[in-house]
């Protein structure tokens, strides 16, 4: 598990710019998560292993990623 390191970030003065940055970071984080989960599942990881690495439940990670992974042709493990 990777330790969380708080970072002191100065937000832009313009609220619109701040919110746009947050939205862009969320999209990037989602793309990174999708790629990492797919890579892990192709490498034979189980749902519980992926969930633990992400700090969520097995059910949450399965619900979020299973349909997309099946469509991508990833052979999924049961447990």
C-alpha atoms as an extended CHARMM CRD file, in Angstrom:
* protein
*
        79  EXT
         1         1  UNK       CA              0.0000000000        0.0000000000        0.0000000000  PROA      1               0.0000000000
         2         2  UNK       CA              1.3210000000        3.4390000000       -0.8950000000  PROA      2               0.0000000000
         3         3  UNK       CA              1.4120000000        6.0240000000        1.8800000000  PROA      3               0.0000000000
         4         4  UNK       CA             -0.5700000000        9.2230000000        1.3160000000  PROA      4               0.0000000000
         5         5  UNK       CA              1.5800000000       12.3210000000        1.4050000000  PROA      5               0.0000000000
         6         6  UNK       CA             -0.3620000000       15.5870000000        1.7620000000  PROA      6               0.0000000000
         7         7  UNK       CA              0.7440000000       18.3270000000       -0.5920000000  PROA      7               0.0000000000
         8         8  UNK       CA              0.2370000000       22.0460000000       -0.0580000000  PROA      8               0.0000000000
         9         9  UNK       CA             -1.2590000000       23.2580000000       -3.3400000000  PROA      9               0.0000000000
        10        10  UNK       CA             -2.1950000000       26.8320000000       -4.0940000000  PROA      10              0.0000000000
        11        11  UNK       CA             -5.4730000000       26.9150000000       -6.0430000000  PROA      11              0.0000000000
        12        12  UNK       CA             -5.8780000000       29.4550000000       -8.8450000000  PROA      12              0.0000000000
        13        13  UNK       CA             -7.6330000000       32.6810000000       -7.8340000000  PROA      13              0.0000000000
        14        14  UNK       CA            -10.3600000000       32.1330000000      -10.4410000000  PROA      14              0.0000000000
        15        15  UNK       CA            -12.9190000000       29.6070000000       -9.1070000000  PROA      15              0.0000000000
        16        16  UNK       CA            -13.6960000000       28.5460000000      -12.6750000000  PROA      16              0.0000000000
        17        17  UNK       CA            -10.0590000000       27.6820000000      -13.3170000000  PROA      17              0.0000000000
        18        18  UNK       CA             -9.8590000000       25.7880000000      -10.0240000000  PROA      18              0.0000000000
        19        19  UNK       CA            -12.9590000000       23.7550000000      -10.8080000000  PROA      19              0.0000000000
        20        20  UNK       CA            -11.7980000000       23.0410000000      -14.3660000000  PROA      20              0.0000000000
        21        21  UNK       CA             -8.4850000000       21.7780000000      -12.9500000000  PROA      21              0.0000000000
        22        22  UNK       CA            -10.3100000000       19.4900000000      -10.5140000000  PROA      22              0.0000000000
        23        23  UNK       CA            -12.4680000000       18.0930000000      -13.3290000000  PROA      23              0.0000000000
        24        24  UNK       CA             -9.3960000000       17.4830000000      -15.5170000000  PROA      24              0.0000000000
        25        25  UNK       CA             -7.5840000000       15.7240000000      -12.6790000000  PROA      25              0.0000000000
        26        26  UNK       CA            -10.5970000000       13.4910000000      -12.0400000000  PROA      26              0.0000000000
        27        27  UNK       CA            -10.7130000000       12.4940000000      -15.7220000000  PROA      27              0.0000000000
        28        28  UNK       CA             -6.9950000000       11.7440000000      -15.6560000000  PROA      28              0.0000000000
        29        29  UNK       CA             -7.2990000000        9.7410000000      -12.4210000000  PROA      29              0.0000000000
        30        30  UNK       CA            -10.1700000000        7.7120000000      -13.9260000000  PROA      30              0.0000000000
        31        31  UNK       CA             -8.1060000000        6.9700000000      -17.0430000000  PROA      31              0.0000000000
        32        32  UNK       CA             -5.1040000000        5.9290000000      -14.9490000000  PROA      32              0.0000000000
        33        33  UNK       CA             -7.3010000000        3.7110000000      -12.7670000000  PROA      33              0.0000000000
        34        34  UNK       CA             -8.9180000000        2.0640000000      -15.7980000000  PROA      34              0.0000000000
        35        35  UNK       CA             -5.5170000000        1.2800000000      -17.3240000000  PROA      35              0.0000000000
        36        36  UNK       CA             -4.0280000000        0.0340000000      -14.0470000000  PROA      36              0.0000000000
        37        37  UNK       CA             -7.0120000000       -2.2010000000      -13.2610000000  PROA      37              0.0000000000
        38        38  UNK       CA             -6.9700000000       -3.6730000000      -16.7580000000  PROA      38              0.0000000000
        39        39  UNK       CA             -3.2150000000       -4.3010000000      -16.5320000000  PROA      39              0.0000000000
        40        40  UNK       CA             -3.6180000000       -5.9710000000      -13.1260000000  PROA      40              0.0000000000
        41        41  UNK       CA             -6.4810000000       -8.1850000000      -14.2780000000  PROA      41              0.0000000000
        42        42  UNK       CA             -4.5910000000       -9.2170000000      -17.4210000000  PROA      42              0.0000000000
        43        43  UNK       CA             -1.6670000000      -10.1110000000      -15.1230000000  PROA      43              0.0000000000
        44        44  UNK       CA             -3.9350000000      -12.4580000000      -13.1630000000  PROA      44              0.0000000000
        45        45  UNK       CA             -4.7700000000      -10.3350000000      -10.1470000000  PROA      45              0.0000000000
        46        46  UNK       CA             -7.9670000000      -11.1440000000       -8.2760000000  PROA      46              0.0000000000
        47        47  UNK       CA            -10.7500000000       -8.6720000000       -7.5400000000  PROA      47              0.0000000000
        48        48  UNK       CA             -9.7880000000       -8.5910000000       -3.8230000000  PROA      48              0.0000000000
        49        49  UNK       CA             -6.1520000000       -7.7970000000       -4.7070000000  PROA      49              0.0000000000
        50        50  UNK       CA             -7.1790000000       -4.9280000000       -6.9850000000  PROA      50              0.0000000000
        51        51  UNK       CA             -9.6760000000       -3.6490000000       -4.4260000000  PROA      51              0.0000000000
        52        52  UNK       CA             -7.1010000000       -3.6660000000       -1.6370000000  PROA      52              0.0000000000
        53        53  UNK       CA             -4.5850000000       -1.7880000000       -3.7890000000  PROA      53              0.0000000000
        54        54  UNK       CA             -7.2280000000        0.8610000000       -4.5630000000  PROA      54              0.0000000000
        55        55  UNK       CA             -8.5040000000        1.0430000000       -0.9850000000  PROA      55              0.0000000000
        56        56  UNK       CA            -12.0730000000        0.0670000000       -1.9270000000  PROA      56              0.0000000000
        57        57  UNK       CA            -14.2490000000       -3.0310000000       -1.6010000000  PROA      57              0.0000000000
        58        58  UNK       CA            -14.1440000000       -5.9240000000       -4.0250000000  PROA      58              0.0000000000
        59        59  UNK       CA            -17.7610000000       -5.2010000000       -4.9030000000  PROA      59              0.0000000000
        60        60  UNK       CA            -17.0080000000       -1.5600000000       -5.6940000000  PROA      60              0.0000000000
        61        61  UNK       CA            -14.1170000000       -2.3410000000       -8.0300000000  PROA      61              0.0000000000
        62        62  UNK       CA            -16.0700000000       -5.1180000000       -9.7350000000  PROA      62              0.0000000000
        63        63  UNK       CA            -19.1080000000       -2.8880000000      -10.2720000000  PROA      63              0.0000000000
        64        64  UNK       CA            -16.9770000000       -0.0830000000      -11.6960000000  PROA      64              0.0000000000
        65        65  UNK       CA            -14.7420000000       -2.1180000000      -14.0130000000  PROA      65              0.0000000000
        66        66  UNK       CA            -16.1820000000       -5.5710000000      -14.8380000000  PROA      66              0.0000000000
        67        67  UNK       CA            -18.3920000000       -4.5940000000      -17.7840000000  PROA      67              0.0000000000
        68        68  UNK       CA            -15.6240000000       -2.5850000000      -19.4620000000  PROA      68              0.0000000000
        69        69  UNK       CA            -13.0550000000       -5.3420000000      -18.9220000000  PROA      69              0.0000000000
        70        70  UNK       CA            -15.3540000000       -8.0060000000      -20.3530000000  PROA      70              0.0000000000
        71        71  UNK       CA            -15.9660000000       -5.7960000000      -23.4100000000  PROA      71              0.0000000000
        72        72  UNK       CA            -12.1750000000       -5.4410000000      -23.7760000000  PROA      72              0.0000000000
        73        73  UNK       CA            -11.8050000000       -9.2250000000      -23.8160000000  PROA      73              0.0000000000
        74        74  UNK       CA            -10.0920000000       -9.5380000000      -20.4290000000  PROA      74              0.0000000000
        75        75  UNK       CA            -10.4610000000      -12.9890000000      -18.8590000000  PROA      75              0.0000000000
        76        76  UNK       CA            -11.6780000000      -12.2590000000      -15.3440000000  PROA      76              0.0000000000
        77        77  UNK       CA            -11.0350000000      -14.3960000000      -12.2730000000  PROA      77              0.0000000000
        78        78  UNK       CA            -13.9160000000      -15.2880000000      -10.0040000000  PROA      78              0.0000000000
        79        79  UNK       CA            -12.0550000000      -14.5450000000       -6.7600000000  PROA      79              0.0000000000
